[in-house]
Amino acid sequence: MSDTLRLLVIEDEAADFLLMQRELRRQEPEASLTWVSRQDHLCAALDAGGWDVILSDYSVPGMDFLQTLKLITSRRPMVPVILVSGTIGEEEAVELLKQGAWDFVLKSRLSRLSTVIRRSLREAREHQARIAAEEALSQREALLNAFFSASPVGMVVLDTDFRHLRINDALARIIGAPTESHLGRTVGEVVPVLAPELLAMLESIVLTGQPILNVEMSGELPSASGMLRHWLISHFPILDGAGGVAAIGGVVTEISERKRVEETLKKSEQRAQALLAENRRLTQRTFKLLEQERRHLARELHDELGQWLAAIQAEAESLRLGRSTGQDAQALASAQAISESAAEVNRVIRRLVGELRPALLDSLGLADSLRDMVSQWQKHRPGVRCELFLEDGLEGMGESLNITAYRIVQEGLTNVAKHAQASRVRISLRRVTDEQGAALILFLENDGKPLSPGDAHRGMGLLGMRERAAAVGGEFDLSSPPGGGVRIEARLPIANRPQEDE
């Protein structure tokens, strides 16, 4: 408020108004007084507004003071009304104060007028601030009530004896009892099955002043006996002005459906893992049978066809050496051709036998078998540089892992020969032990054509490599590095891999 006072004076006597004006200008030089003596003028002045204080005589012809007071209060409730009169006694004045007047000044004591005005203004400001604070508090309480009532999760307020001061409808529905039935009752009385665990939490909060959040609890409630339910519960201290625990707030969310879904997902995942393990076992068994068939076929080719080819070569050689007995040139040429053809078929059979089942894999192990494979592959492709890097420690990994690694390299080199148009191939194998356990890390990369979209999942060769890695519980990745070409990476676990079939 500025120092200038805008005062509205209700007075029927001009002389009395002039006395008040003179006295106030002496006490309040900046005061501005407006005089009204009729009700219609008063109404116009009230409508105009802007008054700091209204001074009113008790006896104004045509205007009843109590009616005037009600009129002013209805239109300008925050403007103090001070009774200025010389015709009423103090008892009557006190009664008028009870009716709504702010203060009383005798016309014979106008020297008090400034003091009374300033006090009334101060009280009006305090009253206005109090009303504003009460309105703000009421709005906050209404907002809190609406939030508390509309919250989809259970909410509760407990006193330090753990009695229910307040509970919302959501929590009442969870517990299965009317909201009003909880008030004044202890936690032990409302949910006896959870009481030991809940009381331990609540006592800790009272002692430490620290919240306890997101605790999972399970149990049965009297309203749904025989049904196991699950909740996520949090409790926190509500502090007083001194920082002590005045009450305890709680939030309860029912998670029974979520737990049922989690349990269903867990069982599904366990079934999926079991099916995956079974699939890996069957795949490994299939590859084992395939290797056994290859070994058998290789042995048959070597033992049976090898013997017949050796016999054919011997007969051809006998014919060729029989030239001294008078055989003609035609017979000698045929014998030579038969001998050479038999030798070529024998070489083809040895190559096929090596591809079906490399003898070195059984006798010398993975490293020497790979060296022999790369050497043979390089002889037939002198224009492609093939580098093999083998670290120590590739022994003792088991037949299944050795065959898997060998076949992946074999198929990878076959793909390079057929599709890559590469000038360089690099193969590396190393044994590692990290947070995932012991494993064989295999890389095969070339500088030829990059993969086309979708190539990573096409072709029987790629599928075979991927399935072989999966069968031993490993990982297989096929990609094109930024510089071009194709990169194969396989991680084959050495420990904890699926058990080999007998």
The 8 nearest C-alpha neighbors of each residue, nearest first, counted from 0:
[[1, 2, 3, 4, 51, 120, 124, 121],
 [0, 2, 3, 4, 29, 5, 51, 30],
 [3, 1, 4, 29, 0, 30, 27, 28],
 [4, 2, 29, 30, 1, 5, 31, 0],
 [5, 3, 30, 31, 6, 51, 2, 29],
 [6, 4, 31, 50, 51, 32, 30, 3],
 [5, 7, 32, 52, 53, 50, 31, 51],
 [6, 8, 53, 33, 32, 54, 34, 52],
 [7, 9, 54, 34, 55, 33, 53, 10],
 [10, 8, 55, 35, 36, 56, 34, 54],
 [11, 9, 36, 56, 12, 8, 55, 59],
 [10, 12, 36, 59, 13, 9, 60, 35],
 [13, 11, 15, 14, 10, 16, 36, 59],
 [14, 12, 16, 15, 17, 11, 10, 18],
 [13, 15, 17, 12, 16, 18, 19, 11],
 [14, 16, 18, 12, 17, 13, 19, 10],
 [15, 17, 13, 19, 14, 18, 20, 10],
 [18, 16, 20, 14, 15, 19, 21, 13],
 [17, 19, 15, 21, 20, 16, 22, 14],
 [20, 18, 22, 16, 17, 21, 23, 15],
 [19, 21, 17, 23, 18, 22, 24, 16],
 [22, 20, 18, 24, 19, 23, 17, 25],
 [23, 21, 19, 25, 20, 24, 18, 26],
 [22, 24, 26, 27, 25, 20, 21, 19],
 [25, 23, 28, 27, 21, 26, 22, 20],
 [24, 26, 22, 23, 27, 28, 21, 20],
 [25, 27, 23, 24, 28, 113, 22, 110],
 [28, 26, 24, 23, 30, 29, 25, 113],
 [29, 27, 24, 30, 25, 26, 23, 3],
 [28, 30, 3, 27, 4, 31, 2, 24],
 [29, 31, 4, 3, 27, 28, 5, 24],
 [32, 30, 5, 4, 6, 29, 33, 3],
 [33, 31, 6, 7, 5, 30, 34, 8],
 [34, 32, 7, 8, 6, 35, 31, 5],
 [33, 35, 8, 9, 7, 32, 36, 10],
 [36, 34, 9, 37, 40, 41, 8, 10],
 [35, 37, 11, 10, 9, 34, 38, 59],
 [38, 36, 40, 39, 35, 41, 62, 61],
 [37, 39, 41, 40, 42, 62, 36, 61],
 [40, 38, 42, 41, 37, 43, 44, 36],
 [41, 39, 43, 37, 38, 42, 35, 44],
 [40, 42, 38, 44, 39, 43, 35, 45],
 [43, 41, 45, 39, 44, 40, 46, 38],
 [44, 42, 46, 40, 41, 45, 47, 39],
 [43, 45, 47, 41, 46, 42, 40, 48],
 [46, 44, 42, 48, 47, 43, 41, 74],
 [45, 47, 43, 44, 48, 42, 74, 41],
 [46, 48, 44, 45, 43, 49, 42, 50],
 [49, 47, 45, 46, 50, 44, 75, 43],
 [48, 50, 51, 47, 5, 45, 44, 6],
 [51, 49, 5, 48, 52, 6, 7, 78],
 [50, 52, 5, 6, 78, 4, 49, 53],
 [53, 51, 6, 79, 78, 50, 80, 54],
 [52, 54, 7, 80, 6, 8, 79, 81],
 [55, 53, 8, 81, 80, 82, 7, 9],
 [56, 54, 9, 82, 83, 8, 81, 10],
 [57, 55, 83, 84, 10, 58, 82, 9],
 [56, 58, 64, 84, 59, 55, 82, 83],
 [57, 59, 56, 60, 64, 63, 62, 84],
 [58, 60, 62, 11, 61, 57, 10, 56],
 [61, 59, 62, 58, 11, 63, 37, 36],
 [62, 60, 59, 63, 37, 38, 58, 36],
 [61, 63, 59, 60, 64, 38, 67, 37],
 [62, 64, 66, 65, 67, 61, 59, 58],
 [63, 65, 67, 66, 57, 68, 62, 58],
 [66, 64, 68, 67, 63, 69, 98, 95],
 [67, 65, 69, 63, 68, 64, 70, 62],
 [66, 68, 64, 70, 65, 69, 63, 71],
 [67, 69, 65, 71, 66, 70, 64, 72],
 [70, 68, 72, 66, 67, 71, 73, 65],
 [71, 69, 67, 73, 68, 72, 66, 74],
 [70, 72, 68, 74, 73, 69, 75, 67],
 [71, 73, 76, 69, 75, 70, 74, 68],
 [74, 72, 70, 71, 76, 75, 69, 68],
 [73, 75, 71, 72, 76, 70, 45, 46],
 [74, 76, 72, 71, 77, 78, 73, 45],
 [77, 75, 72, 78, 73, 74, 71, 79],
 [76, 78, 75, 79, 123, 127, 72, 126],
 [77, 79, 75, 76, 52, 51, 80, 53],
 [80, 78, 52, 101, 119, 53, 77, 81],
 [81, 79, 53, 100, 101, 54, 52, 78],
 [82, 80, 102, 54, 101, 103, 100, 53],
 [81, 83, 103, 55, 56, 54, 104, 102],
 [84, 82, 104, 56, 55, 105, 103, 106],
 [85, 83, 56, 105, 106, 86, 57, 82],
 [84, 86, 106, 105, 87, 107, 83, 88],
 [85, 87, 84, 88, 57, 58, 105, 106],
 [88, 86, 85, 91, 92, 84, 89, 57],
 [87, 89, 91, 90, 92, 86, 85, 93],
 [88, 90, 92, 91, 93, 87, 94, 103],
 [91, 89, 93, 92, 88, 94, 87, 95],
 [90, 92, 94, 93, 89, 88, 95, 87],
 [91, 93, 89, 95, 90, 94, 88, 96],
 [94, 92, 96, 90, 95, 91, 89, 97],
 [95, 93, 97, 91, 96, 92, 90, 98],
 [94, 96, 98, 92, 97, 93, 100, 91],
 [97, 95, 100, 93, 98, 94, 99, 101],
 [96, 98, 94, 95, 99, 93, 100, 101],
 [97, 99, 95, 96, 100, 94, 65, 68],
 [100, 98, 96, 97, 101, 95, 68, 72],
 [101, 99, 96, 80, 102, 95, 81, 98],
 [100, 102, 80, 81, 79, 96, 99, 119],
 [103, 101, 81, 100, 82, 96, 104, 115],
 [102, 104, 82, 81, 83, 92, 105, 101],
 [105, 103, 83, 82, 106, 112, 84, 108],
 [106, 104, 107, 108, 84, 85, 83, 109],
 [107, 105, 85, 108, 84, 109, 83, 104],
 [106, 108, 105, 109, 85, 104, 110, 84],
 [107, 109, 105, 106, 110, 111, 104, 112],
 [110, 108, 112, 111, 106, 107, 105, 22],
 [109, 111, 108, 112, 22, 113, 26, 114],
 [112, 110, 109, 114, 113, 108, 115, 104],
 [111, 113, 109, 115, 114, 110, 116, 104],
 [112, 114, 116, 115, 111, 117, 26, 23],
 [115, 113, 117, 111, 116, 112, 118, 110],
 [114, 116, 118, 112, 113, 117, 119, 111],
 [117, 115, 113, 119, 114, 118, 112, 120],
 [116, 118, 120, 114, 119, 115, 113, 121],
 [119, 117, 121, 115, 120, 116, 114, 122],
 [120, 118, 122, 116, 121, 117, 123, 115],
 [119, 121, 123, 117, 118, 122, 116, 124],
 [122, 120, 118, 124, 119, 123, 117, 125],
 [121, 123, 125, 119, 124, 120, 126, 118],
 [124, 122, 126, 120, 121, 125, 119, 127],
 [125, 123, 127, 121, 126, 122, 128, 120],
 [126, 124, 122, 128, 127, 123, 129, 121],
 [127, 125, 123, 129, 124, 128, 122, 130],
 [126, 128, 124, 130, 129, 125, 123, 131],
 [129, 127, 131, 125, 130, 126, 132, 124],
 [130, 128, 126, 132, 127, 131, 125, 133],
 [129, 131, 133, 127, 132, 128, 134, 126],
 [132, 130, 128, 134, 129, 133, 135, 127],
 [133, 131, 135, 129, 130, 134, 136, 128],
 [132, 134, 136, 130, 135, 131, 137, 129],
 [133, 135, 137, 131, 132, 136, 130, 138],
 [136, 134, 132, 138, 137, 133, 131, 139],
 [137, 135, 133, 139, 134, 138, 132, 140],
 [136, 138, 134, 140, 135, 139, 133, 141],
 [139, 137, 141, 135, 140, 136, 142, 134],
 [138, 140, 142, 136, 141, 137, 143, 135],
 [141, 139, 143, 137, 142, 138, 144, 136],
 [140, 142, 138, 144, 139, 143, 137, 145],
 [141, 143, 139, 145, 140, 144, 138, 146],
 [144, 142, 140, 146, 145, 141, 147, 139],
 [145, 143, 141, 147, 142, 146, 140, 148],
 [144, 146, 142, 148, 143, 147, 149, 141],
 [147, 145, 143, 149, 144, 148, 150, 142],
 [148, 146, 144, 145, 150, 149, 143, 167],
 [147, 149, 145, 167, 146, 150, 144, 168],
 [148, 150, 146, 147, 145, 151, 169, 168],
 [149, 151, 152, 147, 148, 146, 169, 153],
 [152, 150, 169, 149, 153, 148, 252, 170],
 [153, 151, 252, 150, 169, 251, 154, 170],
 [152, 170, 154, 251, 169, 250, 252, 167],
 [155, 153, 250, 249, 167, 166, 170, 251],
 [154, 156, 166, 249, 165, 248, 157, 167],
 [157, 155, 248, 165, 164, 247, 163, 249],
 [158, 156, 163, 247, 161, 162, 164, 246],
 [157, 159, 246, 161, 160, 162, 247, 164],
 [158, 160, 161, 246, 157, 245, 247, 205],
 [159, 161, 158, 162, 157, 185, 246, 163],
 [162, 160, 158, 157, 159, 185, 186, 163],
 [163, 161, 185, 184, 157, 183, 158, 160],
 [162, 164, 157, 182, 183, 165, 184, 181],
 [165, 163, 157, 156, 182, 162, 183, 158],
 [164, 166, 156, 163, 155, 182, 167, 157],
 [167, 165, 155, 154, 156, 178, 170, 168],
 [166, 168, 148, 169, 154, 170, 147, 171],
 [167, 169, 171, 170, 172, 178, 148, 166],
 [168, 170, 153, 172, 171, 167, 152, 151],
 [153, 171, 169, 173, 172, 168, 167, 154],
 [170, 172, 168, 174, 178, 173, 169, 176],
 [173, 171, 175, 169, 170, 174, 168, 176],
 [172, 174, 170, 171, 175, 169, 253, 153],
 [175, 173, 171, 172, 176, 170, 220, 222],
 [174, 176, 172, 222, 173, 171, 177, 223],
 [175, 177, 171, 174, 178, 172, 180, 222],
 [178, 176, 180, 179, 171, 175, 181, 172],
 [177, 179, 171, 180, 181, 168, 166, 176],
 [178, 180, 181, 177, 182, 166, 176, 165],
 [179, 181, 177, 178, 182, 176, 184, 183],
 [182, 180, 179, 184, 178, 163, 183, 189],
 [183, 181, 163, 184, 179, 164, 180, 165],
 [182, 184, 163, 162, 164, 181, 185, 180],
 [185, 183, 162, 182, 181, 163, 188, 186],
 [186, 184, 162, 188, 187, 161, 163, 189],
 [185, 187, 189, 188, 190, 161, 194, 162],
 [188, 186, 191, 194, 185, 190, 189, 193],
 [187, 189, 185, 186, 191, 190, 184, 194],
 [188, 190, 186, 187, 191, 185, 181, 184],
 [191, 189, 192, 187, 193, 188, 186, 194],
 [190, 192, 187, 194, 193, 188, 189, 186],
 [193, 191, 190, 194, 218, 219, 220, 195],
 [194, 192, 191, 190, 196, 195, 197, 218],
 [193, 195, 191, 187, 197, 196, 198, 192],
 [196, 194, 198, 197, 193, 199, 192, 191],
 [195, 197, 199, 194, 198, 193, 200, 216],
 [198, 196, 194, 200, 199, 195, 193, 201],
 [197, 199, 201, 200, 195, 196, 194, 202],
 [198, 200, 196, 202, 197, 201, 203, 195],
 [201, 199, 197, 203, 198, 202, 204, 196],
 [200, 202, 198, 204, 203, 199, 197, 205],
 [203, 201, 205, 199, 204, 200, 198, 206],
 [202, 204, 206, 200, 201, 205, 207, 199],
 [203, 205, 208, 201, 207, 209, 202, 206],
 [206, 204, 202, 203, 208, 207, 244, 201],
 [205, 207, 203, 204, 208, 202, 209, 244],
 [208, 206, 204, 209, 205, 203, 210, 202],
 [207, 209, 204, 205, 236, 206, 244, 210],
 [208, 210, 207, 204, 236, 211, 235, 203],
 [211, 209, 235, 234, 204, 212, 236, 208],
 [212, 210, 234, 233, 235, 209, 200, 213],
 [211, 213, 233, 214, 234, 210, 232, 235],
 [214, 212, 233, 232, 231, 215, 211, 234],
 [213, 215, 232, 231, 212, 233, 216, 211],
 [216, 214, 231, 230, 232, 213, 217, 229],
 [217, 215, 230, 229, 214, 231, 218, 232],
 [218, 216, 229, 228, 230, 227, 215, 219],
 [217, 219, 227, 228, 192, 229, 220, 216],
 [218, 220, 227, 226, 224, 228, 225, 223],
 [219, 221, 222, 223, 224, 218, 174, 190],
 [220, 222, 224, 223, 219, 190, 175, 174],
 [221, 223, 220, 175, 224, 174, 176, 219],
 [224, 222, 220, 221, 226, 225, 219, 175],
 [223, 225, 221, 226, 220, 219, 222, 227],
 [224, 226, 223, 227, 219, 220, 221, 218],
 [227, 225, 224, 219, 223, 228, 220, 218],
 [228, 226, 219, 218, 225, 217, 229, 255],
 [229, 227, 255, 218, 217, 219, 226, 230],
 [228, 230, 217, 255, 254, 216, 253, 218],
 [231, 229, 253, 254, 216, 252, 215, 232],
 [230, 232, 215, 252, 214, 213, 251, 253],
 [233, 231, 251, 214, 213, 250, 230, 215],
 [232, 234, 212, 213, 250, 249, 211, 214],
 [235, 233, 249, 211, 248, 210, 212, 250],
 [234, 236, 210, 248, 247, 211, 249, 237],
 [237, 235, 247, 244, 208, 238, 248, 210],
 [236, 238, 246, 247, 245, 244, 248, 235],
 [239, 237, 244, 245, 243, 242, 236, 240],
 [238, 240, 242, 245, 241, 243, 244, 237],
 [241, 239, 242, 238, 243, 245, 244, 237],
 [240, 242, 239, 243, 238, 244, 245, 237],
 [241, 243, 239, 238, 240, 244, 245, 208],
 [244, 242, 238, 239, 241, 245, 240, 208],
 [243, 245, 238, 246, 237, 236, 205, 239],
 [246, 244, 238, 239, 237, 243, 159, 158],
 [245, 247, 158, 237, 159, 244, 157, 236],
 [248, 246, 236, 157, 237, 156, 235, 158],
 [249, 247, 156, 235, 234, 155, 236, 157],
 [248, 250, 234, 155, 154, 233, 156, 235],
 [251, 249, 154, 233, 153, 232, 234, 155],
 [250, 252, 232, 153, 231, 152, 154, 233],
 [253, 251, 231, 152, 230, 153, 254, 232],
 [252, 254, 230, 255, 229, 231, 251, 173],
 [255, 253, 257, 230, 229, 256, 258, 252],
 [256, 254, 229, 258, 228, 257, 253, 259],
 [257, 255, 259, 258, 254, 260, 253, 229],
 [256, 258, 260, 254, 259, 255, 261, 262],
 [259, 257, 261, 255, 260, 256, 262, 254],
 [260, 258, 256, 262, 257, 261, 263, 255],
 [259, 261, 263, 257, 258, 262, 264, 256],
 [262, 260, 258, 264, 263, 259, 265, 257],
 [261, 263, 265, 259, 260, 264, 258, 266],
 [262, 264, 260, 266, 265, 261, 267, 259],
 [265, 263, 267, 261, 262, 266, 268, 260],
 [264, 266, 262, 268, 267, 263, 261, 269],
 [265, 267, 269, 263, 268, 264, 270, 262],
 [268, 266, 264, 270, 269, 265, 271, 263],
 [267, 269, 271, 265, 270, 266, 264, 272],
 [268, 270, 266, 272, 271, 267, 273, 265],
 [271, 269, 273, 267, 268, 272, 274, 266],
 [270, 272, 268, 274, 269, 273, 275, 267],
 [273, 271, 275, 269, 274, 270, 268, 276],
 [272, 274, 270, 276, 271, 275, 277, 269],
 [273, 275, 277, 271, 272, 276, 278, 270],
 [276, 274, 278, 272, 277, 273, 271, 279],
 [275, 277, 279, 273, 278, 274, 272, 280],
 [278, 276, 274, 280, 275, 279, 273, 281],
 [279, 277, 275, 281, 280, 276, 274, 282],
 [278, 280, 470, 282, 276, 277, 281, 283],
 [279, 281, 277, 283, 278, 282, 284, 276],
 [280, 282, 284, 278, 283, 279, 285, 277],
 [283, 281, 285, 279, 284, 280, 470, 278],
 [282, 284, 470, 280, 286, 285, 281, 279],
 [283, 285, 281, 287, 282, 286, 280, 288],
 [286, 284, 282, 288, 283, 287, 281, 289],
 [285, 287, 289, 283, 288, 284, 290, 282],
 [288, 286, 284, 290, 289, 285, 283, 291],
 [287, 289, 291, 285, 290, 286, 292, 284],
 [288, 290, 286, 292, 287, 291, 285, 293],
 [291, 289, 293, 287, 292, 288, 294, 286],
 [290, 292, 288, 294, 289, 293, 295, 287],
 [293, 291, 295, 289, 294, 290, 296, 288],
 [292, 294, 290, 296, 355, 291, 295, 297],
 [295, 293, 291, 297, 292, 356, 296, 290],
 [294, 296, 292, 298, 293, 297, 291, 299],
 [297, 295, 293, 299, 298, 294, 292, 300],
 [296, 298, 352, 294, 300, 295, 299, 293],
 [297, 299, 301, 295, 296, 300, 302, 294],
 [300, 298, 296, 302, 303, 301, 297, 295],
 [301, 299, 297, 304, 298, 303, 302, 296],
 [302, 300, 305, 298, 299, 303, 304, 297],
 [301, 303, 299, 305, 300, 298, 304, 306],
 [302, 304, 305, 299, 306, 300, 301, 307],
 [305, 303, 307, 300, 306, 308, 301, 302],
 [304, 306, 301, 308, 302, 303, 307, 309],
 [305, 307, 309, 303, 304, 308, 302, 310],
 [308, 306, 310, 304, 309, 305, 311, 303],
 [307, 309, 311, 305, 310, 306, 341, 304],
 [308, 310, 312, 306, 307, 311, 305, 313],
 [309, 311, 313, 307, 308, 312, 314, 306],
 [312, 310, 308, 314, 313, 309, 315, 307],
 [311, 313, 338, 309, 315, 310, 314, 341],
 [314, 312, 310, 316, 311, 315, 317, 309],
 [315, 313, 317, 311, 316, 312, 310, 318],
 [316, 314, 334, 312, 318, 317, 338, 313],
 [315, 317, 319, 313, 314, 318, 312, 320],
 [318, 316, 314, 320, 315, 319, 313, 321],
 [319, 317, 321, 315, 316, 320, 334, 314],
 [318, 320, 316, 331, 317, 321, 334, 315],
 [319, 321, 317, 322, 318, 316, 323, 331],
 [322, 320, 318, 323, 319, 324, 317, 326],
 [321, 323, 326, 324, 320, 325, 319, 331],
 [324, 322, 321, 325, 326, 320, 319, 327],
 [325, 323, 322, 321, 326, 320, 327, 318],
 [324, 326, 323, 322, 327, 321, 328, 330],
 [327, 325, 322, 324, 330, 328, 321, 331],
 [326, 328, 329, 330, 325, 331, 322, 332],
 [327, 329, 331, 330, 332, 326, 322, 333],
 [330, 328, 332, 331, 327, 333, 326, 334],
 [331, 329, 333, 332, 328, 327, 334, 326],
 [330, 332, 328, 334, 319, 329, 333, 335],
 [331, 333, 335, 329, 334, 330, 328, 336],
 [334, 332, 336, 330, 335, 331, 337, 329],
 [333, 335, 315, 337, 331, 332, 336, 319],
 [334, 336, 332, 338, 333, 337, 339, 331],
 [337, 335, 333, 339, 338, 334, 340, 332],
 [338, 336, 334, 340, 335, 339, 341, 315],
 [337, 339, 312, 335, 341, 336, 315, 340],
 [338, 340, 342, 336, 341, 337, 343, 335],
 [341, 339, 343, 337, 342, 338, 336, 344],
 [340, 342, 344, 338, 343, 339, 308, 312],
 [341, 343, 345, 339, 340, 344, 338, 346],
 [344, 342, 346, 340, 345, 341, 339, 347],
 [345, 343, 347, 341, 346, 342, 348, 340],
 [344, 346, 342, 348, 343, 347, 341, 349],
 [345, 347, 343, 349, 344, 348, 350, 342],
 [348, 346, 344, 350, 345, 349, 351, 343],
 [347, 349, 351, 345, 350, 346, 352, 344],
 [348, 350, 352, 346, 347, 351, 353, 345],
 [351, 349, 353, 347, 348, 352, 346, 354],
 [352, 350, 348, 354, 353, 349, 355, 347],
 [351, 353, 297, 349, 355, 350, 354, 348],
 [352, 354, 357, 350, 351, 356, 355, 349],
 [355, 353, 351, 352, 356, 357, 350, 409],
 [354, 356, 352, 293, 353, 351, 297, 357],
 [355, 357, 353, 294, 354, 352, 358, 293],
 [358, 356, 353, 359, 360, 354, 355, 368],
 [357, 359, 360, 361, 356, 362, 353, 368],
 [358, 360, 362, 363, 368, 361, 357, 364],
 [361, 359, 364, 368, 358, 357, 365, 362],
 [362, 360, 359, 358, 364, 363, 357, 398],
 [361, 363, 359, 360, 364, 358, 368, 357],
 [362, 364, 359, 360, 361, 367, 365, 368],
 [365, 363, 360, 366, 361, 362, 367, 359],
 [364, 366, 368, 360, 367, 401, 369, 405],
 [365, 367, 369, 368, 364, 370, 393, 389],
 [368, 366, 370, 369, 365, 364, 371, 363],
 [369, 367, 365, 359, 371, 360, 366, 370],
 [370, 368, 372, 366, 367, 371, 373, 365],
 [369, 371, 367, 373, 368, 372, 374, 366],
 [370, 372, 374, 368, 369, 373, 367, 375],
 [373, 371, 369, 375, 374, 370, 376, 368],
 [372, 374, 376, 370, 375, 371, 377, 369],
 [375, 373, 371, 377, 372, 376, 370, 378],
 [374, 376, 378, 372, 377, 373, 371, 379],
 [377, 375, 373, 374, 378, 379, 372, 380],
 [376, 378, 380, 374, 379, 375, 381, 373],
 [379, 377, 375, 380, 376, 381, 374, 373],
 [378, 380, 377, 376, 381, 375, 382, 374],
 [381, 379, 377, 382, 378, 383, 376, 416],
 [380, 382, 383, 377, 378, 379, 384, 376],
 [383, 381, 380, 384, 422, 377, 423, 379],
 [382, 384, 422, 423, 381, 380, 385, 421],
 [383, 385, 423, 424, 422, 386, 382, 381],
 [384, 386, 424, 423, 425, 383, 377, 387],
 [387, 385, 425, 426, 424, 384, 388, 423],
 [386, 388, 426, 427, 425, 389, 385, 370],
 [389, 387, 427, 426, 428, 390, 386, 425],
 [390, 388, 428, 427, 429, 387, 391, 366],
 [389, 391, 429, 428, 392, 388, 393, 430],
 [392, 390, 393, 389, 429, 430, 394, 366],
 [391, 393, 394, 430, 390, 429, 395, 396],
 [394, 392, 391, 430, 395, 396, 366, 365],
 [395, 393, 392, 396, 364, 365, 391, 397],
 [394, 396, 397, 393, 392, 398, 364, 401],
 [397, 395, 394, 493, 400, 401, 393, 398],
 [398, 396, 399, 400, 395, 401, 394, 493],
 [397, 399, 401, 400, 402, 396, 361, 403],
 [400, 398, 402, 401, 397, 403, 499, 287],
 [399, 401, 403, 402, 398, 397, 404, 396],
 [402, 400, 398, 404, 403, 399, 365, 405],
 [401, 403, 405, 399, 400, 404, 406, 398],
 [404, 402, 400, 406, 401, 405, 467, 399],
 [403, 405, 407, 401, 402, 406, 400, 408],
 [404, 406, 402, 408, 403, 407, 401, 409],
 [407, 405, 409, 403, 408, 404, 410, 402],
 [406, 408, 404, 410, 464, 409, 405, 411],
 [409, 407, 411, 405, 406, 410, 412, 404],
 [410, 408, 406, 412, 411, 407, 405, 413],
 [409, 411, 413, 407, 412, 408, 406, 414],
 [410, 412, 408, 414, 413, 409, 407, 415],
 [413, 411, 415, 409, 414, 410, 408, 416],
 [412, 414, 410, 416, 411, 415, 417, 409],
 [413, 415, 417, 411, 412, 416, 418, 410],
 [416, 414, 419, 412, 413, 417, 418, 411],
 [417, 415, 413, 414, 418, 412, 419, 420],
 [418, 416, 414, 415, 413, 419, 420, 412],
 [417, 419, 415, 414, 416, 420, 448, 447],
 [418, 420, 415, 447, 421, 448, 416, 417],
 [421, 419, 447, 418, 448, 422, 415, 416],
 [422, 420, 447, 419, 446, 423, 445, 383],
 [421, 423, 383, 384, 446, 382, 447, 420],
 [424, 422, 384, 383, 421, 445, 446, 385],
 [425, 423, 445, 385, 444, 384, 386, 426],
 [424, 426, 386, 444, 443, 385, 387, 445],
 [427, 425, 443, 387, 442, 386, 388, 444],
 [426, 428, 388, 442, 389, 387, 441, 443],
 [429, 427, 441, 389, 440, 390, 388, 442],
 [430, 428, 390, 440, 439, 389, 431, 427],
 [429, 431, 439, 438, 440, 392, 393, 428],
 [432, 430, 438, 437, 439, 429, 433, 440],
 [431, 433, 437, 436, 438, 430, 434, 435],
 [432, 434, 436, 435, 431, 437, 438, 430],
 [433, 435, 436, 432, 437, 431, 438, 492],
 [436, 434, 433, 437, 432, 438, 492, 431],
 [435, 437, 433, 432, 434, 438, 494, 492],
 [438, 436, 432, 493, 431, 494, 492, 433],
 [437, 439, 492, 493, 491, 431, 430, 440],
 [438, 440, 430, 491, 429, 490, 492, 431],
 [441, 439, 490, 429, 428, 489, 430, 438],
 [440, 442, 428, 489, 488, 427, 439, 490],
 [443, 441, 488, 427, 487, 426, 444, 428],
 [444, 442, 426, 487, 425, 486, 427, 488],
 [445, 443, 486, 425, 485, 424, 487, 442],
 [446, 444, 424, 484, 485, 447, 423, 421],
 [445, 447, 484, 421, 423, 483, 422, 485],
 [448, 446, 421, 484, 419, 420, 445, 449],
 [447, 449, 484, 419, 420, 483, 450, 446],
 [450, 448, 484, 483, 479, 485, 447, 451],
 [449, 451, 454, 479, 485, 452, 448, 455],
 [450, 452, 454, 453, 449, 455, 448, 479],
 [453, 451, 454, 450, 455, 456, 449, 457],
 [452, 454, 455, 456, 451, 457, 450, 458],
 [455, 453, 457, 456, 451, 452, 450, 458],
 [456, 454, 453, 457, 477, 450, 478, 461],
 [455, 457, 454, 453, 458, 461, 462, 477],
 [458, 456, 454, 455, 461, 453, 459, 462],
 [459, 457, 460, 461, 462, 456, 454, 455],
 [458, 460, 462, 461, 463, 457, 464, 456],
 [459, 461, 463, 462, 458, 410, 464, 414],
 [462, 460, 464, 463, 458, 459, 465, 457],
 [461, 463, 459, 465, 460, 464, 466, 458],
 [462, 464, 460, 466, 461, 465, 459, 467],
 [465, 463, 461, 467, 407, 462, 466, 468],
 [464, 466, 462, 468, 463, 467, 475, 461],
 [467, 465, 469, 463, 468, 464, 470, 462],
 [466, 468, 470, 464, 469, 465, 403, 463],
 [469, 467, 473, 465, 466, 470, 471, 474],
 [470, 468, 472, 473, 466, 471, 467, 474],
 [469, 471, 279, 283, 467, 468, 472, 282],
 [470, 472, 469, 473, 496, 468, 497, 491],
 [473, 471, 469, 470, 496, 468, 492, 497],
 [472, 474, 491, 468, 469, 490, 471, 492],
 [473, 475, 490, 489, 468, 469, 491, 476],
 [476, 474, 489, 465, 488, 468, 490, 473],
 [475, 477, 488, 487, 489, 478, 474, 465],
 [476, 478, 487, 486, 455, 488, 475, 485],
 [479, 477, 486, 485, 480, 476, 487, 450],
 [478, 480, 485, 449, 484, 486, 483, 450],
 [479, 481, 482, 483, 478, 484, 485, 486],
 [482, 480, 483, 479, 484, 449, 478, 485],
 [481, 483, 480, 484, 479, 446, 449, 485],
 [484, 482, 449, 480, 481, 479, 446, 448],
 [483, 485, 446, 449, 447, 448, 445, 479],
 [484, 486, 479, 444, 449, 445, 478, 450],
 [485, 487, 444, 478, 477, 479, 443, 488],
 [488, 486, 477, 443, 442, 476, 444, 478],
 [487, 489, 442, 476, 441, 475, 477, 486],
 [490, 488, 475, 441, 474, 440, 491, 476],
 [489, 491, 440, 474, 473, 439, 438, 492],
 [490, 492, 473, 439, 438, 489, 493, 468],
 [493, 491, 438, 494, 473, 437, 496, 439],
 [492, 494, 438, 437, 396, 491, 496, 439],
 [493, 495, 496, 492, 437, 436, 438, 396],
 [496, 494, 497, 493, 492, 498, 472, 436],
 [495, 497, 494, 471, 472, 492, 498, 493],
 [498, 496, 471, 499, 280, 495, 472, 279],
 [499, 497, 496, 500, 280, 495, 471, 501],
 [500, 498, 497, 501, 399, 283, 284, 280],
 [501, 499, 498, 284, 287, 283, 280, 497],
 [500, 499, 498, 284, 287, 288, 399, 283]]
